[in-house]
Amino acid sequence: MIVWRTKSNNYDVASARYRTVYPAWFIDRHLGIDSRFVSGRTSARMLNQLGNDTRNAIVFAKHFSRADRVLATRAKARGARIVWDQCDNLFAKQTRSKRDNPEIVAAAIELFDALVFPTATLRAVFVDHGFPADRCHVVADAMIAGEDELAALAWADERVRFFPRLPLWPARRGWRRPVPASLDTALPPKRGERLVWFGAAGSKFGRTGVGLLADLVPALNALHADRPLDLLLVTNDAEACAAAMAGAALPWHFLRWSVAGAIAAVRSADACLLPAGGDAFSATKSANRVLMAAANGIPAVTSRHPSIAGFEAGFFIPEGDDWLPAIAAALNARRDGAGAAARSKLLAPAFGAEAIAQAWAAILGLDRDLGRAA
């Protein structure tokens, strides 16, 4: 069994989906090895479920506290393989929490069989800070289509077993369980060729989020004057959207974030517009948003970024600061039905389900033929 431990099982958070649920679902589908998902104070029950078996593994996703160190020590004594997965450049954060501190991981480095990162750039940061290169690995975020995302989340929801009841958290429309939200999926009607941006509104640690669209407003206005556009922004901060779109001549709409809402929005798009930051924090981030667009057959316009190095042909990337030609080319490709299959074929060997399952299998020591840990 593989146990994936997170700060919370809130699947609205991208890291909970891409770094635990989707890999676990792929491993189950391709290798026949089951998983469980835990968060909170569940160590005793988790260890009871694990038992004493060298075929088990625990993946600490993103967070690792001193309490987790105790848990990892006890689990390792029972023969479990211990893995830490991190998707953020913690060294670029000005503040760190008790569960978000690389010093705690470094102090417990003897416990870890492997440390996993979604990009080679992020791995290099940790190696440069003294983490052992031979135990640092890269497993990319997955390219996964919308119906598979929802299927994986429903599958995972049945495997949150260590609570007297499933964890709940406040959402805009009351309390909900960690399953894909379906309340916010009604989309505004199109008023032109639709561009979609989606993601977290921003971060205090780097130049990310919807604010990056502000630099693109002049290009969007110029293109809108030639061919009517419609922009849909799917995120969690209406005020940030309004600030980014100040001066926009094209119609734009705010849709409050939910997983199902983002999938619906992407599938309604003629192209996704997803600029990426290049600072120390942003440059280490994964390509999961542009991969989501590609998985759903939608052209993605994005910045040149380390996470897609070698796969630029799968996306529409502007030359310099002139985004207008790249956006127009993406819209034309969607209109003409051109290139979606070729882009998917290019990306699948590195980001597809089987590639992700096999990468994790190598790290976790899983045996494909026997469907168990080696």
Residue pairs with C-beta under 8 A, 6 or more apart in sequence:
1 33
1 34
1 35
1 36
1 49
1 50
1 53
1 55
1 56
1 57
2 24
2 27
2 33
2 34
2 35
2 36
2 56
2 57
2 58
2 59
2 364
3 35
3 36
3 37
3 38
3 46
3 49
3 50
3 56
3 57
3 58
3 59
4 20
4 21
4 24
4 35
4 36
4 37
4 38
4 58
4 59
4 61
5 38
5 39
5 46
5 58
5 59
5 60
5 61
5 68
5 71
6 15
6 16
6 20
6 37
6 38
6 39
6 61
6 62
6 63
7 39
7 62
7 63
7 99
8 16
8 39
8 40
8 167
8 169
9 16
9 37
9 39
9 160
9 166
9 167
9 178
10 16
10 169
10 178
11 17
11 21
11 153
11 156
11 178
11 179
11 180
11 259
12 171
12 181
12 257
12 258
12 259
14 199
14 200
14 288
15 61
15 62
15 87
16 61
17 149
17 152
17 153
17 259
18 87
18 118
18 141
18 142
18 286
18 288
19 61
19 62
19 85
19 87
19 118
19 141
20 37
20 59
20 61
20 85
20 156
21 37
21 152
21 153
21 156
22 141
22 142
22 144
22 149
22 152
22 356
23 139
23 142
23 356
23 357
23 360
24 35
24 37
24 156
24 159
25 151
25 152
25 155
25 156
26 142
26 353
26 354
26 356
26 357
26 360
27 33
27 35
27 357
27 360
27 361
27 366
28 34
28 35
28 155
29 353
29 357
30 353
30 354
30 357
30 358
30 368
31 357
31 361
31 366
31 368
31 371
32 371
33 366
33 371
33 372
33 373
34 159
35 156
35 159
36 46
36 49
36 159
36 160
36 161
36 162
37 156
37 159
37 160
38 46
38 160
38 162
39 167
40 163
40 167
41 67
42 162
42 163
43 67
43 70
43 71
43 74
45 162
46 58
46 71
46 75
46 162
47 71
47 74
47 75
47 78
49 161
49 162
50 56
50 58
50 75
50 78
50 80
51 78
52 78
52 79
53 78
53 79
53 80
54 79
54 80
54 81
54 373
55 372
55 373
56 75
56 78
56 79
56 80
56 81
56 373
57 80
57 81
57 82
57 83
57 364
57 365
57 373
58 71
58 72
58 75
58 80
58 81
58 82
58 83
59 83
59 84
59 85
59 116
59 364
60 68
60 72
60 82
60 83
60 84
60 85
61 85
62 85
62 86
62 87
62 88
62 100
63 99
63 100
64 72
64 84
64 99
64 104
64 105
64 108
65 98
65 99
65 104
66 98
66 104
68 99
69 104
69 107
69 108
69 111
72 82
72 108
72 111
72 112
73 111
75 82
76 82
76 111
81 113
81 114
81 364
81 365
81 373
82 111
82 112
82 113
83 112
83 113
83 114
83 115
83 116
83 363
83 364
84 105
84 112
84 114
84 115
84 116
85 115
85 116
85 117
85 139
86 105
86 115
86 116
86 117
86 122
86 126
87 117
87 118
87 122
87 141
87 285
87 286
88 100
88 122
88 205
88 281
88 284
89 122
89 125
89 205
89 280
89 281
89 284
90 96
90 100
90 101
90 102
91 102
91 125
91 129
91 280
92 205
92 206
92 279
92 280
92 281
92 284
93 100
93 205
93 281
94 204
94 205
96 102
98 104
102 126
102 129
102 131
105 112
105 115
105 131
106 130
106 131
109 131
109 132
112 135
113 135
114 135
114 136
114 137
114 363
114 364
115 126
115 131
115 132
115 135
115 136
115 137
116 136
116 137
116 138
116 139
116 363
117 123
117 126
117 136
117 137
117 138
117 139
118 138
118 139
118 140
118 141
118 285
118 286
118 288
118 307
119 138
119 140
119 284
119 285
119 286
119 306
119 307
120 138
120 306
121 283
121 284
121 306
121 307
122 284
123 136
123 137
123 138
125 284
126 136
127 133
127 136
137 359
137 363
139 356
139 359
139 360
139 363
140 286
140 287
140 307
140 350
140 351
140 355
140 356
140 359
141 286
141 287
141 288
141 291
141 351
142 288
142 291
142 351
142 352
142 353
142 356
143 291
143 292
143 294
143 295
143 344
143 347
143 348
143 351
143 352
144 152
144 291
144 292
144 295
144 353
145 295
145 296
146 263
146 264
146 266
146 267
146 295
146 296
148 295
148 353
149 180
149 259
149 263
150 180
150 259
150 260
150 263
153 178
153 179
153 180
153 259
154 179
154 180
157 166
157 177
157 178
157 179
160 166
160 167
160 178
166 177
166 178
167 177
167 178
168 175
168 176
168 177
169 175
169 176
169 178
171 181
172 184
172 256
173 183
173 184
180 258
180 259
180 260
181 258
181 259
181 260
181 261
182 258
182 260
183 258
184 255
184 256
184 257
184 258
184 260
184 261
185 258
185 260
185 261
185 264
187 232
187 255
187 264
187 265
187 268
188 232
188 253
188 255
190 230
190 268
191 228
191 230
191 251
192 224
192 227
192 228
192 229
192 230
192 250
192 251
193 227
193 228
193 229
193 230
193 270
193 271
193 331
193 335
194 229
194 230
194 231
194 232
194 268
194 269
194 270
194 271
195 220
195 229
195 230
195 231
195 232
195 269
195 270
195 271
195 272
195 273
195 327
196 231
196 232
196 233
196 234
196 265
196 266
196 268
196 269
196 271
196 272
196 273
196 298
197 210
197 213
197 231
197 232
197 233
197 234
197 235
197 272
197 273
197 274
198 233
198 234
198 235
198 257
198 262
198 265
198 266
198 272
198 274
198 289
199 208
199 209
199 210
199 234
199 235
199 274
199 289
200 208
200 209
200 235
200 236
201 209
201 210
201 211
201 235
201 236
201 237
201 240
201 241
202 208
202 209
202 210
202 211
202 237
202 240
203 209
203 281
205 281
206 277
206 279
206 280
206 281
206 282
207 277
207 278
207 279
207 282
208 276
208 277
208 281
208 282
208 285
209 235
209 240
210 233
210 235
210 237
210 240
210 241
210 244
211 240
211 243
211 244
212 244
212 275
212 276
212 277
213 233
213 244
213 245
213 273
213 275
214 243
214 244
214 245
214 246
215 275
215 321
216 273
216 275
216 323
217 244
217 245
217 246
217 247
217 248
219 322
219 323
219 324
219 327
220 229
220 231
220 248
220 249
220 250
220 327
221 247
221 248
221 249
221 250
222 324
223 229
223 324
223 327
223 328
224 249
224 250
225 249
227 328
227 331
228 250
229 250
229 251
230 250
230 251
230 252
230 253
231 245
231 248
231 250
231 251
231 252
231 253
231 273
232 252
232 253
232 255
232 265
232 268
232 269
233 241
233 244
233 245
233 252
233 253
233 254
233 255
234 255
234 256
234 257
234 261
234 262
234 265
235 241
235 254
235 256
235 257
236 256
236 257
238 254
238 256
241 252
241 254
242 254
245 252
255 261
255 265
262 292
263 296
266 272
266 292
266 293
266 296
266 298
267 296
267 298
269 293
269 298
269 334
270 298
270 299
270 330
270 331
270 334
270 335
271 298
271 299
271 300
271 301
271 316
271 327
271 330
271 331
271 333
271 334
272 289
272 290
272 293
272 298
272 299
272 300
272 301
273 301
273 327
274 289
274 290
274 293
274 300
274 301
274 302
275 302
275 303
275 323
276 282
276 285
276 302
276 303
276 305
276 307
277 283
277 285
277 303
278 303
278 305
283 305
283 306
284 306
285 307
286 307
287 305
287 307
287 308
287 351
289 300
290 300
290 302
290 308
290 315
291 347
291 351
293 299
293 300
294 300
294 314
294 315
294 343
294 344
294 347
295 344
297 340
297 344
298 334
298 340
299 315
299 316
299 330
299 331
299 333
299 334
299 339
299 340
299 343
300 315
300 316
300 330
301 315
301 316
301 317
301 318
301 323
301 326
301 327
301 330
302 308
302 315
302 316
302 317
303 317
303 318
304 312
304 317
308 314
308 315
311 346
311 347
311 350
313 343
313 346
314 343
314 346
314 347
315 343
316 326
316 327
316 329
316 330
316 333
317 326
318 325
318 326
319 325
319 326
332 338
333 339
333 340
348 355
349 355
358 368
360 366
361 368
364 373
365 373
365 374
366 372
366 373
366 374
367 373
367 374
